[in-house]
Amino acid sequence: MAVLKTNLCFLFAFIIGLNVNAQTINNGNFSSGSTGWGCNPEAYNPESTYGGTSNSNIVAEVDAEAGLCQNVSGFTVGSYYAISFKASRRTTCGPTFQSVKLNINNNALTANFSRNGGGFSWGIETFYFVATSTTHTITFTSNTTGTCNLVLDNISINLISALPIELVDFSAILKNERTVDLTWQTASEKDNDFFTIERSTDGKNWAAIQEIDGAGNSTNLLNYATTDLLSEKGLYYYRLKQTDFDGAYTYSDIRAVSVNNSTTELTVFPNPTNGSFTLIPASKDAAPALYTNVGTEVQSSNYSVSSTEDGFIYDISSLANGIYFVRTGNQTTKIVKH
């Protein structure tokens, strides 16, 4: 799950002021030179070498020949962190536009930051990520050729909080030829402002299609649902973006839905039902499985299925009232039990 940069300098000051639960970066201010750092670090010159004012403050330059990397342990998987540092370009050295890539392994974070101009000037960079491992490798590499690039200092990682939401499930299920049912469930929410449904046709370029209000703060199990009406056939990707009141955000895992060229839909009747329904699929093989409204397969021991000449009869009288789905191949149909 990738979390992008936000321009919240006041939040950085707040985090540093708290200074609690910080994951320890060894020698983040380079006062001991390159100690603790790998990837051929250049961390032995004072900032005045690069155009700064201090003759004693040791900093690190990241360019095509010198990188920075360090293994950092002590993370809690699923918790929300901020990595912060100062960055500046060198004075009158290298191209006008200079950039660095920041990577935190195990799919925790990939981000780029840059400077455009000719003068030395410190600025604070802050990026947010969710820990996917108890140990992460933090790596800075140059996106600019040559030996003149950005200078870094005061690198730190701080725990923001546990995840703003505890997402139990996020599902995207094709209801019929052109309708996708999107459902998700949260076990808890903290300062949750809203959700955004994003859709993509290539898994890379995303567009926001709907926004749903969050609960703010909750410790109850909450269910959310919406639909997306599609105009064309193809493969569609969906993800859920959750945004806090302070503007920070996280993403869910990606779900894929295939809309094929078939115009044949599953036939279900009666629907709604109070106990049983008949399903006639496009081709009669095994009886399609039954799913809950959050995408969990219902155990077959909790309902019965009998075969007819054209399809199947499902007896779901023992199941709780609510919304269910039957799915076969790329065909999915919603069943309402009341």
Sequence and secondary structure as in RCSB ss.txt:
>XXXX:A:sequence
MAVLKTNLCFLFAFIIGLNVNAQTINNGNFSSGSTGWGCNPEAYNPESTYGGTSNSNIVAEVDAEAGLCQNVSGF
TVGSYYAISFKASRRTTCGPTFQSVKLNINNNALTANFSRNGGGFSWGIETFYFVATSTTHTITFTSNTTGTCNL
VLDNISINLISALPIELVDFSAILKNERTVDLTWQTASEKDNDFFTIERSTDGKNWAAIQEIDGAGNSTNLLNYA
TTDLLSEKGLYYYRLKQTDFDGAYTYSDIRAVSVNNSTTELTVFPNPTNGSFTLIPASKDAAPALYTNVGTEVQS
SNYSVSSTEDGFIYDISSLANGIYFVRTGNQTTKIVKH
>XXXX:A:secstr
        HHHHHHHHHH  S B  TTTT TTTTTT BSS EEEEEGGGGT S SS EEEEE SS  EEEEEE  
 TTEEEEEEEEEE  TT S SEEEEEEEETTTTEEEEEEEESSS   EEEEEEEE SSSEEEEEEEESS SS  E
EEEEEEEEEEEE SEEEEEEEEEE SSSEEEEEEEEEEEEEEEEEEEEEESSSSS EEEEEEEEEEEE S EEEE
EEEE SS EEEEEEEEEEETTS EEE   EEEEE S     EEESSSBSSEEEEE SS SS  EEEETTS B  G
GGSEEEE SSSEEEE TTS SEEEEEEETTEEEEEEE 
